[in-house]
């Protein structure tokens, strides 16, 4: 329907940016909107899960974070070319609103929408604004915050929407928690692609050192980088720990809902999943994150008493064994942690974001 209102989503090429973008696209399509995703060639490779009705437009963009001196020198010219292209596309079919989810590929459409004075929203997944979202923070009509509170520039206010989660997580929202006990138990271990090695170094020996009355009931699901899988699997096997070690779990929602404890990085999507399903966790923020956004992401769960925060500086075998033991031997405390996690969840995050779009969009 050419007369249907049009939404342009601008997003980068990582799961953290693309997943909430996909959730908004699905919701707006159901409401009869036309939806276009504006990204670059790298981002376009991550669009396989988007509905086929979403129009994918690629524009030139670039980042100073990759490449040599020559590549960095060309960044402003590539971005400028992308903005010019985006201006042409937005003029040809003017949208009712543009929503940016961060990442350098979102710059052209957000910049073009700013020049054309089209209503604009940015959605920030983390508790600290990313570089691109920070660039536009004072140039948009609203900032939707996936993590609350989000650190924002002075004079800028955010809207607490939460981070949209995928349907498989929503299907298990508030799934009943089985506290640790004298029966089969699960621990789920996950690390992001940038920082899973420390989890593979520390978690296996920490679990192997657990008391036997825990170990004899325990099974571990451990997500590890490809180069670490064999050694992690071997370590667990040599120490009599039943473990399923893989580079990627396609059934994370099921494994998380069955777990008594989750040990993980504090990525925004993972924190959202934990809060919607409701599970105790030990969170290990990525120390290499320039803005320490994962510590900010963890704050809500930690302050609610749903998670234990272990910075990398204190993430060692003996302290981790102690923390795991304290949770797995105290069913009442573990159940309280699960309930506390659930209390921080926003399973209606997508609907909150849709409401903000409806509020600010130009009628068409």
N, C-alpha and C positions, 0 to 999 in steps of 0.2 A: 504494500500500500504506500504509494508515493506521498499521500497526504498525512501519513502517520508521523508523529513527532520523532525527531532523530536525536539519539545520544551518541556522542563521540567519547570513547574511552581511550586514554593515553596511558600506556604502561610499558615498563621495561621487561627484559627477558629473563627474569628469575621467578621461581615459584612464589616467593614472598610478595612480589608485585602482581603476578598474573592470576593467582588463585582468587583473591577478592575481586579482581576485575572480572573474572569469569562468572563469579556468583552474581555480581550486579548485572552483567549482560544477560544471564539466564532469566533473572527476575524481570528485567525491563522488556525482554521479548515476550514474556507471558502477559505483560500488560499492554501489548500491542504496539510497542515502540520499534522503530528501526534502530539497529545498533551497529556502530562501526568501531573497530579497534585500530588505533593508530600506534604503530610500533616500528622498529627498524628491522633489518633483515635477520639479525640475531634473535630478536624477540619473536619474529614470525615463526621461528622453528619450535616455539613452545605453545603453539595455539591449537594443537591437535585435539585437546579436550573441549575447546570452545564449540558452542552450537554452530551448525553449518549455516544458520541464518545470519550469523555475525559476519559483516563485511570486513575483510582484513586489508588495511591500507599500510603500505610500507613507506616510510620517509627516511631520509638520511639523518643520522645522528652519530655521535661519537663521545668518547670519554677520555679524560686526561689520565685515567688510571691504568691504561694499557698502551703498549706500543713504545717505540723509541722516540728520539727527538723529532725526526721527520714526521712521524705519525701524530705526535702531540701538536706540532706546528700547524697541521692541517685541520685540527679539531674545530676551530671557530668557523672555518670555511664550510666544512661539512654540516655543521649545525645551522649555519645561515642558509645553506641550500635547502635543508630540511624545513626550515621555517617558511621560506618562500613557497615551497611545494605545498605545505600545510595550509598556507593562506589561500592558495588557489583552490584547494579542495573544500575548505570551509566556506569560501565565497560561493562556489558552485552549488553547494547543497548545505545551507546554513543550519546548523543544529540548534536545538533548544537549549542545550547545555553541554559542557565538556567536563569530564571527570578524569583527573590524573591520579595515578597510583604510584608515581615515583619511578626512578630509574632514568638514565640519560635518554632512552628512546621516547620518553614522554615530553621532552623539551619542545620539539617543533610544534605539536598540536597545542600545548599549553601556551606557548609564546604567541602563536597565531591567534588563538582565542582571546588573549589579552589585548592584542592590537585591534581586534575586531569588536571588542567589548561584548563578547558572548559570555553568559553566566558560567562561572568556573568553580569547581570544587576540587580540592585535593584530599585523598584518603591516605593517611599515614599509618602503616601497620605497626611500627615500633613505638617505644616510649620516648624516642628522640627523633626529631625530624631528619630524614635523609638529606643529602646535599641538594638534590633537585627540588624536593618539596620545600626545603628551607628557602631556596631561591624564589619560589612563587608564594611563600606564606603570606606576604603582605599585599599580594596582587590578585587574590581570589576572593570569592564571596563567602566561602566557608571552608573550614578544615575539619574533616571527619577523622576522629581519632580512634584507631583500633585498640590501642592500649591506653588505659586511663589511670592517672593523668599522663598526658604527653607534655614534654618540655617544649614550650613554644616561645617565640620571640616576644619581647615586651610589647604590650598593647594588642596582642593577637589572642583571640579566644577560640577554643576548639569546641566541637560537638562530640559528645561521647556516643559513638555508634557501635563500637566493638569491631572485631575482625570477622567477616563472614567465614563460615566453615563449610566444607563440602557436604553433600547430601549423606554420604556414608557415615559421617560423624553425627549429623543431626539424627540419623536413624537410631543412634545409640545414646542420644542425649539423656542424661540422668539414669543410665543403666545401673541396676542394682549392684552395689559394691559388696563383694564377699571378703570379709576381713581375714587377715592371716590366721592360720590355725593348723590343726593336725590333719591336713589333707593336701592334695596337690596345690601348689602355689606358683605364680608366675611373676617374673621381673622382666620388664621391657627396657632395653638399653638402646638409645638412639642418639646419633651425633650427626650434625650437618656435614655436607661435603667439605667445608673448609676446615672443620676442626674435630673430626671424629677420632683422630689418632690418640689423643690423651685419654679418651674413654676406653680405647682398646688397650692402652698401657696399664691403666689403673683399675678399671672395673673387674676384669677377670680375677686378679689375685685378691682383690677385696672380697669378692663373692666366695672364692675358694677358702678364705679364712673364716667364713661364717661358722657358727656352732653347728654340729652335726644334726641336731634336732630340727634345724631349719633346712640344711642342705638336702636331707633325705626326702623332703617333700617338694624341692624346688626345681623349676625348669626356667631357663633363661632364653629370651629372644634378644639377640644382640646384632644390631646393625653396624657393620664395619666397612671401612674403605676396602676396595678390592685387594690392595697390596697387603692388607692386614688380616684378611679372612682366615688364611691357613694357620697363621700363628695363634690367633685367638681361638679358633676351633680346636687346635692341638692342645693349647693350655687348658681349656675347659675339660677336654677328654682325659688328659693326663692327671687331672685332679678330681676326676669322678663327678664333674658337674654336668648335668644334662643341659645341653644348649643347642639352639638353632641359630647358626651364624650365617647371615646373608648380607649382601651389599645393599639390598633394598627390599623392604617388605611392602608388598602390594595390598596387604590386609591390615595395615596399622590400626584402623578403627576397631577391628575385631580383637587384635592383640592387646590394645590399650584397654578395652572394656573388660577383658579377662584378667588383667594384671592387678596384683596387689600393690605394686610399686613401679613407678617409671623413673628411670635415671636418664637425663637428657640435657641437651643444650636448651637455651631459652629463646629460641626463635619465636617470632610473634604467632605464627600459625600453630606451632606445637603448644604454646601456652594457651591459645584459644581452644584447641582440641581438649587439653587437660581440663579446662574449666567447664566445657560443655558436657563432657562425659562424666567428669568428677572423679579424679584419681590422685592419690598422694604422689608426690614427686620429690626428687632431689635434682635441683637445677644447677648446671655448671655453665655459666655464661662464657661466651667466646671472648677470650682476653684480647685477641687480635682485632676485634671490632673497634674501629677508630673512635667512635662516639660512645662506646660502651652501651649500645642500645639494648643488648640482651639483659644486662643487669636491670635496666629500666623496665624491660618487658616482664621480668620475674617479680617485680615489686608487689604487684597486686596479689599474686598467689602467696608470696612469703608473708606479707602483712596480714593476710587472712588466716595464716596458720595452716595453709594447705601444702606448703612446700618448704624444703630446707635448701637454703642457698649455700653453695660451696664454690667460691671463686677458685680459679685455677691455681692461685698462690697457696691455697690450703687443700687442694684436691690431691690427697695422698692416700695410700692404701689403708693404713690403720684408721685414720679418721673416717674414711668412707665405710669401712667394715662396721665401725661403731654406729654410724648413722643408720645403715641398713638394718642392723640388729635391733636398734631402738624402735624402728617401725614394725619390723616383721615379728617381734615378740610382744607387741602391745596392740592387740586387736581393737581396743576401745579408742586409742589415740589414732590409729590408722583410719578407723571409720570416721572420726571427727575430721581428719585431714581431707578425706574424700568429700565429706559434706561441705567443708569450707571451700574446696575447689569449686564445687557446683554452685556455691553462693556467689562466686565472682563471674560466672559464665553469662554470656549474652547470645543465646541461641537465636535471638531475633535480630542479630546484627545486620543481616541483609535487608530486612524490612525497615530498619532504622535508616540505613543508607538510602533506600528507595524513597522514603518519606522526605529526606533532605533534598533529593533530586527533584521530586514533585514540587517542593516548596519554592525552589529557586529557578526552575526552568522557565523559559519564555513560552507562553502558550502559542501553539502552532495550529 
